[in-house]
Amino acid sequence: MGSRTPLFAEHERLGARIVHFGGWDMPLHYGSQIDEHHAVREHSGVFDVSHMRPVDIEGADALPYLRRLLANDVAKLKQPGKALYSCMLNPEGGVIDDLICYYRGPERYRAVVNAATAEKDLAWMQEQAQDFKVSLTPRQDLAMLAIQGPDARTKAEPLLPAALREPAMALKPFFAAEDDDWFVGRTGYTGEDGFEIMLPAGQAAAFWTALLDAGVTPCGLGARDTLRLEAGMNLYGQDMTEEIGPLESGLGWTVAFDPKERDFIGRAALEAKRERGDLQRFVGLLLTGRGVLRSHQPVVVEGRAIGEVTSGGFSPTLQRSIALARTEPAVGDDCAVEIRGKAVPARVVKPPFVRNGAAQITL
Amino acid sequence: MTIPTELKYTESHEWVKDNGDGTVTVGITDHAQDALGDLVFVELPEVGKQLAAKDACAVVESVKAASDIYSPVGGEVTAANEALDGAPETINEDAYGEGWIYQLKLSDPSELDNLLDAGAYEQVLADEG
C-alpha cells in the first residue's frame, strides 16, 4: 500500500481506478480517462495533486540559496506571488527534478516538487543549504488541487475563502495569491486556464465535494498525462532525467545563463555541453500512419535509428497519436517510428500540440 | 463484470463464440476492456491468415498501453471487424457484441474443448483478485 492523500476516501467513493504512482495510491481515472480529458478542454476538471510536495524556503539567504540551487534565476521574481518554472540540476548538468518556485515576499519562497522525487529532492536541498542562512519546511499539512479548464476559475471562485476571491480572480497567469494557509496560483499542467490551490488538508474534502457539486469533473492521473502531453509539457523521469539535462529536453529556455557571474549548480557542465555543440534535438511527433506512439520506441530515418520517443500516447483532442522525442541534431520534417518492428511514418512538429482547447499544429 | 454463459474463455481474457458452422467469433472480455481502460487503437489480423492456438494475432491499445490478443484456437481468419478501425471504443461499450475482433474457420474443432466455460473463467478472475 502506498501513501494516501487526504482525498483518498473521496476517490474510493467515486469508484476510482487506483494506481500506485511515486509511492502514492492515486486515482488513474473515475470511469473514462478520455471523457475526463475532454471535460478539461471543454469545461472544467479537478485533479487531486496532494502527492506533490510544497517546500517553504525562508531566511536571510533564501535568495542567494535559490540562485545557487536552481538553473532558472529567482532574482527575476520581483512581485510577490510571481512564479518561476525551473530545473534543479546536479553538478553534471542532469535534472534532479523540475519544480515551480513562488516568490512570496522578501526572504520567503515556496517550491513545489514532484511526488516520486520528493525525498531525494529534500535531501539534496538540505545538503546544499548548509552554507546558507535558510530553513526548509516541507508542507505535508497541505493538500493540493488543480482545477483546470475554460470554466475552472469561475467555478472555483465562489468556493474560495471570501478574502481570496477577488485577489484570485485578478491574478495574471503564473501569479499566486494567498491568505492564511490557502494559496491560489494561476498555474497548471494541462494547457488550459485554471488554478492550482494549496489548502489545509482538513479542508480538502469539503472543497473537493463543493467543486464536484458545482459541476467540475473529477479527473485522474491518466487525463493529467494526456493533457500535459498535448500541451507539450515535459514529465520528469521520462522527458528529462538525472542523465539527460535541460538543453536536450526542450528546456533550454528555463536555464538563465545571464547574469554570467551567477554560479548555479550544473552551470559549468551545461556551458561545456553548449560549447561542444551537436546537442540532441527535442521535438514533437505526429504519427501519420496507424498505431500509438509510446516511450522508448525508436525514431528511424532511412532505416537508421536517430532517436527515441520520450513520451507518447493518443491525443483525445486531435484524435491522433502524438509524442515528444529526442533525436540527432539533423532531423528533417519526416521520420518514422518503429512500432512492433514496423516503421510507421510520422511528421516532426513543434510542440505544443494543443493550447486552450485548440490544435496548435496542422494535421 | 458480465460473463455470458454461452461463450467460452481463455485465461488471457479472450472470449470465443461457437457459430455452429465451423467458425468462431473472438473478442476480449468485459473484464479485459475494463482493466485496459479507454481503447484508442486496434490492430486487426489479416483475413486469410493461418493462426495456431495461442498465436499473438491482434493488438489492442488503450490510453495506457498496448496488449496482445492471443488466438484461443487455430484456424484461418475469415473476417476482421473493420468497424473498430474508426471506433475502437466499441470494445469498451459492447465487448461481447459489436466489439468482436475477428472470426476464424476452425482447423480442429476439438480445440474448443480446451477452453474455459463461464464458471471456470469466473474462477480465473477470482484468483487474480
Interface residues (C-beta under 8 A of the other chain):
Chain A: R17 L28 H29 S32 Q33 I34 G222 T226 R290 G291 V292 R294 G313 F314 S321 R340
Chain B: G37 D38 V40 F41 E43 V59 E61 V63 K64 A65 A66 E89 N92
